[in-house]
Every structure is written in C-alpha cells, then in structure tokens.
Amino acid sequence: MRVTKNRYHNQVQRYALAARMVAHEVRTDTICRWSGLSEGRVRELYRAFARERGDRRTVRHRGPAPKQPAFFLRTAQVCREAGALAVVCATLGVLPEQPLPNAQHELPGLQRGELLCRAYEMFKGLVGGSSITLEHTLLLAIAIAQGTQLTLGHCQCCGGAVIFHPHGSARSPACKQCQADADAL
C-alpha cells in the first residue's frame, strides 16, 4: 500500500509543478522535461488554466525556449539581476556543488523544478519588473551547473554577485557597474 501512496504523491507533485510552470507561461516541452508529464497532460493543464481564468487568450509561448546564456551578459541591469537570481538559486540548493558535465539532461527533475520555481518567485518578489522569465531562470541554472558557459562569482571591487564567462580573460571578474566606474576614471 505504501508504494501506491508514494506513486500518487509523486504524480500530484508532477501536476503541481506543471501547473506552477503553466502559470509562469513556460513552454510545453520545457514543462514536460522538468515535470515528467506528457505533452498531452501539459496541454490539458493549459486549457484548464485558461478556463479557470475565464480567458481564452492565455499566453502559451511557442517555438524553442531561450538557449543563449549570453542573454545574461548583455546589459548591466540584466547581469545584476542574473547575479541576484543565481545567488537565490544557490542558497536554495538548486545549483549543484560540483559541475555537471551534461547539466541539460542531469539537472531537470521534479525536486529541482520545485526549487527553481521557488527561487524564481522569490526573485520576482525582490526585483519586480525584471525581463528574466522562468525559462531564462532554467537556462541560467543549467548554464551555471554545467560550468562551461557561465559561472557565479564575486566582483573583485564591490564583492557583489557577478555572472561571468568562465573562459574570459579576467580571473577576478568585476560587475558591469564597477567596470563602468573604472572606465570613467
């Protein structure tokens, strides 16, 4: 009997995670990868979500999910926000202690998905009007977990969190604000 209860509990957790991701307008294939539900089940959740809201025009993003970690290095504001988000992810235990060689396949899962949603929701509560979406958060976590495209570190000047390319020229990276201040001198 215990095995059955556990199985149903996991299924309920899968649906809860998928529903949370639907509310954040995450793409179907991404929800499937993180929750373990089929595409059909996720589409049913989207329809139920639209009915519940009484809105036939629920946003359902199509096409490929964001795949370019360079998004987080484009502007000083996005770089700062990504650093803050990465710190929240690290604090909640989303990011592994050691790099994962194939993080794209090893990181997605039910427990990490729940933690990532919690981290994103905390981040949105702190930062508010950020352009970073939950799908960007998933990309950020995977890129940092793999360690080949992005790394989380501390600014050499102010000590704040900074996201940087691990193969960049700077051993001790500076945040964009400190770089701008240094260039102004």
Backbone hydrogen bonds, N-H to C=O, Kabsch-Sander energy under -0.5 kcal/mol:
donor,donor_aa,acceptor,acceptor_aa,energy
5,K,1,M,-2.0
6,N,2,R,-2.3
7,R,3,V,-2.3
8,Y,4,T,-2.5
9,H,5,K,-2.5
10,N,6,N,-2.5
11,Q,7,R,-1.9
12,V,8,Y,-2.5
13,Q,9,H,-2.3
14,R,10,N,-2.2
15,Y,11,Q,-2.2
16,A,12,V,-2.4
17,L,13,Q,-2.6
18,A,14,R,-2.5
19,A,15,Y,-2.7
20,R,16,A,-2.1
21,M,17,L,-2.3
22,V,18,A,-2.5
23,A,19,A,-2.1
24,H,20,R,-0.9
25,E,22,V,-2.0
26,V,21,M,-2.0
31,I,27,R,-2.2
32,C,28,T,-2.6
33,R,29,D,-2.1
34,W,30,T,-2.0
35,S,31,I,-2.9
36,G,32,C,-2.2
42,V,38,S,-1.9
43,R,39,E,-2.5
44,E,40,G,-2.0
45,L,41,R,-1.9
46,Y,42,V,-2.2
47,R,43,R,-2.3
48,A,44,E,-2.7
49,F,45,L,-2.7
50,A,46,Y,-2.3
51,R,47,R,-2.4
52,E,48,A,-2.7
53,R,49,F,-2.0
54,G,50,A,-0.7
54,G,51,R,-0.7
55,D,50,A,-2.4
58,T,55,D,-0.6
71,F,68,Q,-2.0
72,F,69,P,-1.7
73,L,70,A,-1.7
74,R,71,F,-0.9
79,C,75,T,-2.3
80,R,76,A,-2.4
81,E,77,Q,-2.6
82,A,78,V,-2.8
83,G,79,C,-2.0
84,A,80,R,-2.3
85,L,81,E,-2.7
86,A,82,A,-2.6
87,V,83,G,-1.9
88,V,84,A,-2.1
89,C,85,L,-2.5
90,A,86,A,-2.7
91,T,87,V,-2.7
92,L,88,V,-2.1
93,G,90,A,-0.9
94,V,89,C,-2.6
95,L,89,C,-0.7
100,L,145,A,-2.5
103,A,100,L,-1.1
105,H,102,N,-1.5
106,E,102,N,-2.3
107,L,103,A,-2.3
113,G,109,G,-2.3
114,E,110,L,-2.1
115,L,111,Q,-2.2
116,L,112,R,-2.8
117,C,113,G,-2.2
118,R,114,E,-2.2
119,A,115,L,-2.8
120,Y,116,L,-2.7
121,E,117,C,-2.6
122,M,118,R,-2.4
123,F,119,A,-2.6
124,K,120,Y,-2.8
125,G,121,E,-1.8
126,L,122,M,-1.7
127,V,123,F,-3.4
128,G,123,F,-0.5
128,G,124,K,-1.5
129,G,127,V,-0.8
130,S,128,G,-1.9
137,T,133,T,-2.0
138,L,134,L,-2.2
139,L,135,E,-2.1
140,L,136,H,-2.9
141,A,137,T,-2.6
142,I,138,L,-2.2
143,A,139,L,-2.7
144,I,140,L,-2.5
145,A,141,A,-2.5
146,Q,142,I,-2.2
147,G,143,A,-1.8
149,Q,143,A,-0.7
150,L,143,A,-0.9
151,T,164,F,-2.2
153,G,151,T,-0.5
153,G,162,V,-2.8
155,C,160,G,-3.0
156,Q,173,P,-2.2
159,G,155,C,-1.0
162,V,153,G,-2.4
164,F,151,T,-2.2
168,G,165,H,-1.8
179,Q,175,C,-2.4
180,A,176,K,-2.4
181,D,177,Q,-2.3
182,A,178,C,-2.4
183,D,179,Q,-2.4
184,A,180,A,-1.6
185,L,181,D,-0.8
185,L,182,A,-0.5
